[in-house]
Amino acid sequence: MAIIVNLDVMMAKRKMSLNELSETVDITLANLSKLKTGKVKAIRFSTLEAVCEALDCQPGDLLEYTKE
């Protein structure tokens, strides 16, 4: 896929664990893990907004486009 999810990078920069982010954003660990590994085909804007708020970042910090 041409969209790269950099959630793990932002979590490391903010020193936040998957469990902490899951509780803060109110997303299951399973869904957050899928997002972190890039194994999702879609993300709701409300989820993206909540993750950005929790990590104090912009959507562009989490998502990256590369040509295949």
N, CA and C atoms as an extended XYZ file, in Angstrom:
204
Properties=species:S:1:pos:R:3:atomname:S:1:resname:S:1:resid:I:1 pbc="F F F"
N         0.841       -1.180        0.000 N   MET     1
C         0.000        0.000        0.000 CA  MET     1
C         0.885        1.242        0.000 C   MET     1
N         0.427        2.282       -0.651 N   ALA     2
C         1.208        3.501       -0.791 CA  ALA     2
C         1.106        4.425        0.419 C   ALA     2
N         0.208        4.129        1.337 N   ILE     3
C         0.073        4.937        2.556 CA  ILE     3
C         0.803        4.233        3.696 C   ILE     3
N         1.743        4.935        4.293 N   ILE     4
C         2.517        4.402        5.418 CA  ILE     4
C         1.986        5.038        6.701 C   ILE     4
N         1.723        4.219        7.709 N   VAL     5
C         1.243        4.706        9.004 CA  VAL     5
C         2.435        4.770        9.956 C   VAL     5
N         2.726        5.972       10.439 N   ASN     6
C         3.861        6.194       11.337 CA  ASN     6
C         3.425        6.347       12.795 C   ASN     6
N         2.396        5.616       13.173 N   LEU     7
C         1.882        5.709       14.534 CA  LEU     7
C         2.931        5.294       15.555 C   LEU     7
N         3.669        4.245       15.261 N   ASP     8
C         4.698        3.776       16.194 CA  ASP     8
C         5.784        4.826       16.419 C   ASP     8
N         6.117        5.575       15.377 N   VAL     9
C         7.135        6.625       15.491 CA  VAL     9
C         6.638        7.736       16.419 C   VAL     9
N         5.401        8.171       16.209 N   MET    10
C         4.850        9.239       17.047 CA  MET    10
C         4.668        8.780       18.488 C   MET    10
N         4.273        7.535       18.681 N   MET    11
C         4.131        7.016       20.038 CA  MET    11
C         5.484        6.995       20.743 C   MET    11
N         6.516        6.619       20.032 N   ALA    12
C         7.868        6.596       20.618 CA  ALA    12
C         8.325        8.015       20.961 C   ALA    12
N         8.066        8.966       20.075 N   LYS    13
C         8.452       10.360       20.338 CA  LYS    13
C         7.743       10.912       21.564 C   LYS    13
N         6.502       10.501       21.749 N   ARG    14
C         5.705       10.993       22.885 CA  ARG    14
C         5.828       10.090       24.115 C   ARG    14
N         6.607        9.009       23.965 N   LYS    15
C         6.811        8.048       25.054 CA  LYS    15
C         5.469        7.541       25.597 C   LYS    15
N         4.608        7.140       24.667 N   MET    16
C         3.287        6.638       25.034 CA  MET    16
C         3.154        5.191       24.573 C   MET    16
N         2.664        4.349       25.446 N   SER    17
C         2.481        2.941       25.111 CA  SER    17
C         1.167        2.734       24.368 C   SER    17
N         1.051        1.573       23.755 N   LEU    18
C        -0.175        1.209       23.049 CA  LEU    18
C        -1.350        1.177       24.024 C   LEU    18
N        -1.116        0.668       25.232 N   ASN    19
C        -2.180        0.627       26.248 CA  ASN    19
C        -2.641        2.026       26.641 C   ASN    19
N        -1.684        2.926       26.858 N   GLU    20
C        -2.032        4.304       27.227 CA  GLU    20
C        -2.846        4.985       26.126 C   GLU    20
N        -2.394        4.831       24.893 N   LEU    21
C        -3.091        5.455       23.776 CA  LEU    21
C        -4.483        4.852       23.614 C   LEU    21
N        -4.586        3.555       23.784 N   SER    22
C        -5.870        2.874       23.677 CA  SER    22
C        -6.866        3.424       24.690 C   SER    22
N        -6.421        3.615       25.909 N   GLU    23
C        -7.297        4.147       26.957 CA  GLU    23
C        -7.656        5.605       26.694 C   GLU    23
N        -6.690        6.395       26.259 N   THR    24
C        -6.910        7.819       26.014 CA  THR    24
C        -7.879        8.046       24.868 C   THR    24
N        -7.713        7.270       23.796 N   VAL    25
C        -8.512        7.457       22.586 CA  VAL    25
C        -9.792        6.631       22.622 C   VAL    25
N        -9.866        5.686       23.539 N   ASP    26
C       -11.017        4.782       23.668 CA  ASP    26
C       -11.198        3.927       22.416 C   ASP    26
N       -10.098        3.277       22.019 N   ILE    27
C       -10.081        2.330       20.903 CA  ILE    27
C        -9.546        1.013       21.462 C   ILE    27
N       -10.070       -0.096       20.962 N   THR    28
C        -9.576       -1.386       21.440 CA  THR    28
C        -8.114       -1.563       21.058 C   THR    28
N        -7.411       -2.329       21.863 N   LEU    29
C        -6.006       -2.616       21.561 CA  LEU    29
C        -5.856       -3.293       20.211 C   LEU    29
N        -6.786       -4.176       19.878 N   ALA    30
C        -6.714       -4.892       18.604 CA  ALA    30
C        -6.790       -3.924       17.427 C   ALA    30
N        -7.736       -2.995       17.463 N   ASN    31
C        -7.877       -2.029       16.373 CA  ASN    31
C        -6.699       -1.064       16.312 C   ASN    31
N        -6.216       -0.642       17.463 N   LEU    32
C        -5.070        0.249       17.496 CA  LEU    32
C        -3.819       -0.455       16.982 C   LEU    32
N        -3.677       -1.717       17.321 N   SER    33
C        -2.546       -2.503       16.838 CA  SER    33
C        -2.586       -2.644       15.320 C   SER    33
N        -3.770       -2.872       14.775 N   LYS    34
C        -3.910       -2.961       13.311 CA  LYS    34
C        -3.542       -1.639       12.651 C   LYS    34
N        -3.960       -0.547       13.270 N   LEU    35
C        -3.617        0.769       12.743 CA  LEU    35
C        -2.108        0.982       12.797 C   LEU    35
N        -1.517        0.613       13.907 N   LYS    36
C        -0.071        0.794       14.099 CA  LYS    36
C         0.739        0.013       13.065 C   LYS    36
N         0.285       -1.177       12.718 N   THR    37
C         1.022       -2.001       11.760 CA  THR    37
C         0.624       -1.719       10.316 C   THR    37
N        -0.332       -0.813       10.116 N   GLY    38
C        -0.741       -0.458        8.765 CA  GLY    38
C        -1.642       -1.479        8.108 C   GLY    38
N        -2.273       -2.331        8.885 N   LYS    39
C        -3.126       -3.393        8.342 CA  LYS    39
C        -4.590       -2.988        8.283 C   LYS    39
N        -4.835       -1.703        8.155 N   VAL    40
C        -6.202       -1.210        8.007 CA  VAL    40
C        -6.377       -0.625        6.618 C   VAL    40
N        -7.599       -0.635        6.140 N   LYS    41
C        -7.884       -0.075        4.821 CA  LYS    41
C        -8.536        1.295        4.928 C   LYS    41
N        -8.970        1.657        6.129 N   ALA    42
C        -9.637        2.941        6.325 CA  ALA    42
C        -9.492        3.370        7.780 C   ALA    42
N        -9.663        4.669        8.007 N   ILE    43
C        -9.683        5.213        9.363 CA  ILE    43
C       -10.705        6.345        9.376 C   ILE    43
N       -11.517        6.364       10.399 N   ARG    44
C       -12.500        7.435       10.534 CA  ARG    44
C       -11.785        8.720       10.926 C   ARG    44
N       -12.306        9.835       10.425 N   PHE    45
C       -11.725       11.126       10.789 CA  PHE    45
C       -11.818       11.360       12.293 C   PHE    45
N       -12.879       10.887       12.919 N   SER    46
C       -13.016       11.070       14.365 CA  SER    46
C       -11.919       10.311       15.111 C   SER    46
N       -11.553        9.131       14.606 N   THR    47
C       -10.459        8.361       15.216 CA  THR    47
C        -9.136        9.057       14.988 C   THR    47
N        -8.915        9.519       13.767 N   LEU    48
C        -7.680       10.237       13.444 CA  LEU    48
C        -7.549       11.490       14.297 C   LEU    48
N        -8.651       12.197       14.470 N   GLU    49
C        -8.649       13.399       15.302 CA  GLU    49
C        -8.294       13.063       16.753 C   GLU    49
N        -8.881       12.003       17.280 N   ALA    50
C        -8.612       11.608       18.666 CA  ALA    50
C        -7.160       11.194       18.858 C   ALA    50
N        -6.603       10.462       17.903 N   VAL    51
C        -5.198       10.042       17.992 CA  VAL    51
C        -4.290       11.264       17.915 C   VAL    51
N        -4.591       12.181       16.998 N   CYS    52
C        -3.782       13.401       16.878 CA  CYS    52
C        -3.837       14.233       18.156 C   CYS    52
N        -5.014       14.315       18.754 N   GLU    53
C        -5.152       15.067       20.005 CA  GLU    53
C        -4.341       14.403       21.119 C   GLU    53
N        -4.432       13.088       21.218 N   ALA    54
C        -3.725       12.364       22.277 CA  ALA    54
C        -2.213       12.460       22.117 C   ALA    54
N        -1.739       12.466       20.874 N   LEU    55
C        -0.293       12.506       20.619 CA  LEU    55
C         0.219       13.912       20.324 C   LEU    55
N        -0.683       14.891       20.352 N   ASP    56
C        -0.335       16.277       20.067 CA  ASP    56
C         0.438       16.377       18.749 C   ASP    56
N        -0.210       15.915       17.680 N   CYS    57
C         0.436       15.924       16.372 CA  CYS    57
C        -0.575       16.232       15.280 C   CYS    57
N        -0.110       16.312       14.060 N   GLN    58
C        -0.944       16.544       12.888 CA  GLN    58
C        -1.151       15.234       12.136 C   GLN    58
N        -2.226       15.108       11.341 N   PRO    59
C        -2.434       13.882       10.559 CA  PRO    59
C        -1.225       13.535        9.681 C   PRO    59
N        -0.553       14.544        9.162 N   GLY    60
C         0.633       14.321        8.333 CA  GLY    60
C         1.794       13.699        9.097 C   GLY    60
N         1.780       13.829       10.422 N   ASP    61
C         2.814       13.174       11.243 CA  ASP    61
C         2.567       11.680       11.329 C   ASP    61
N         1.320       11.277       11.135 N   LEU    62
C         0.950        9.864       11.266 CA  LEU    62
C         0.882        9.141        9.931 C   LEU    62
N         0.510        9.872        8.876 N   LEU    63
C         0.300        9.239        7.569 CA  LEU    63
C         1.278        9.805        6.548 C   LEU    63
N         1.800        8.917        5.741 N   GLU    64
C         2.775        9.305        4.727 CA  GLU    64
C         2.433        8.598        3.422 C   GLU    64
N         2.534        9.314        2.316 N   TYR    65
C         2.268        8.728        1.006 CA  TYR    65
C         3.581        8.484        0.266 C   TYR    65
N         3.725        7.290       -0.266 N   THR    66
C         4.890        6.977       -1.097 CA  THR    66
C         4.404        6.292       -2.370 C   THR    66
N         5.045        6.574       -3.474 N   LYS    67
C         4.696        5.898       -4.719 CA  LYS    67
C         5.219        4.476       -4.673 C   LYS    67
N         4.410        3.560       -5.162 N   GLU    68
C         4.821        2.146       -5.152 CA  GLU    68
C         5.690        1.831       -6.339 C   GLU    68
